Each structure stands twice: as C-alpha cells, then as structure tokens.
C-alpha cells in the first residue's frame, strides 16, 4: 500500500518484506481498488541490502526487523529507519484494512510534503 501511494504522489519507493507473503492480501487488493489502485498483479518482494543502501528512508510498518534482518542489514538501515507501528492487515476484515490503508495514505502524503523518498519493508 505504501509503495502504491508513494508512487502516485510522485515519490520513488519500493515495498518489500523481511518475510514476504507469496501473494498480495486479497482484502488489501480490494481496499486499494477503492482508491483507484490495482495491486492484483503485484507480487511481494524480499527486502535486500541493495534496497536499503539505495533508500534515503526505510519505513517499517511495525514489524520486528531486529528479529528478521541479519545484523549487517540492520546496521545499514539504522540511521534512516522509521517505524510507523501499524497493524498488519493480514487476517483483518475490510473495514479494519481500510483504516490501515487510510493511515498509510496519510503518512505517505506527509512524507511527500516533506520531500523525502521511502522504501518500505
């Protein structure tokens, strides 16, 4: 969601996970379609050291990167890491996913206004 909103705002962004799913959550696809963004053909990606080194900002959504990422990768992202501490939409009903989506959209808009680019694990 963050990558899609960031790109729509004209930011360079890449979304990835420390333990990515095999497909985009269908409820997320539905919620994003309501905002005019089609994620149905997107595939989750694994977070890489290259993504981190190229990013000016790394935004986590509340996941525990300390537990999932190797130490060298953690060291690379420390000075540019921001945790938004948002709920994982996995297993949530559409109404809750909409709230998560809207919060992500609000925060991406704030990033856009500040002129930053982001990568989102």
MOZI-V330058 format. One record per pair of residues at least 24 apart in sequence whose ideal C-beta (glycine too) atoms are under 8 Angstrom apart, sorted by the first residue. I is the first residue (numbers start at 1). GAP is how many residues later the second one is. If there is no record, write none. Layout:
BEGIN
i=I gap=GAP
i=I gap=GAP
END
This chain:
BEGIN
i=1 gap=27
i=1 gap=30
i=1 gap=31
i=1 gap=38
i=1 gap=99
i=1 gap=100
i=1 gap=103
i=1 gap=104
i=2 gap=57
i=2 gap=59
i=2 gap=102
i=2 gap=105
i=2 gap=106
i=2 gap=116
i=2 gap=118
i=3 gap=117
i=4 gap=28
i=4 gap=33
i=4 gap=35
i=5 gap=32
i=5 gap=99
i=5 gap=100
i=5 gap=103
i=5 gap=104
i=6 gap=102
i=6 gap=105
i=6 gap=106
i=6 gap=111
i=6 gap=112
i=6 gap=114
i=8 gap=29
i=9 gap=99
i=9 gap=100
i=9 gap=102
i=9 gap=103
i=10 gap=102
i=11 gap=97
i=11 gap=100
i=11 gap=101
i=11 gap=105
i=11 gap=106
i=11 gap=107
i=12 gap=105
i=13 gap=104
i=13 gap=105
i=13 gap=106
i=13 gap=107
i=14 gap=31
i=14 gap=37
i=14 gap=41
i=14 gap=105
i=14 gap=106
i=15 gap=30
i=15 gap=104
i=15 gap=105
i=15 gap=106
i=16 gap=28
i=16 gap=29
i=16 gap=30
i=16 gap=31
i=16 gap=32
i=16 gap=35
i=16 gap=103
i=16 gap=104
i=16 gap=105
i=17 gap=27
i=17 gap=28
i=17 gap=29
i=17 gap=30
i=17 gap=46
i=17 gap=104
i=18 gap=28
i=18 gap=29
i=18 gap=45
i=18 gap=47
i=18 gap=50
i=18 gap=51
i=18 gap=103
i=19 gap=49
i=20 gap=24
i=20 gap=25
i=20 gap=26
i=20 gap=27
i=21 gap=69
i=25 gap=64
i=25 gap=65
i=25 gap=72
i=27 gap=62
i=27 gap=65
i=27 gap=66
i=27 gap=67
i=27 gap=70
i=28 gap=61
i=28 gap=69
i=28 gap=73
i=30 gap=64
i=30 gap=67
i=31 gap=58
i=31 gap=63
i=31 gap=66
i=31 gap=67
i=31 gap=70
i=32 gap=69
i=34 gap=64
i=35 gap=66
i=35 gap=70
i=47 gap=26
i=47 gap=74
i=49 gap=24
i=49 gap=27
i=51 gap=68
i=52 gap=24
i=52 gap=25
i=52 gap=67
i=54 gap=65
i=55 gap=25
i=55 gap=62
i=55 gap=63
i=55 gap=64
i=56 gap=24
i=56 gap=60
i=56 gap=61
i=56 gap=62
i=57 gap=25
i=57 gap=54
i=57 gap=59
i=57 gap=60
i=57 gap=61
i=57 gap=62
i=58 gap=24
i=58 gap=60
i=58 gap=61
i=58 gap=62
i=58 gap=63
i=59 gap=24
i=59 gap=25
i=59 gap=52
i=59 gap=59
i=59 gap=60
i=59 gap=61
i=59 gap=62
i=60 gap=24
i=60 gap=60
i=60 gap=61
i=61 gap=24
i=61 gap=25
i=61 gap=27
i=61 gap=43
i=61 gap=59
i=61 gap=60
i=62 gap=24
i=62 gap=25
i=62 gap=26
i=63 gap=25
i=63 gap=58
i=65 gap=56
END
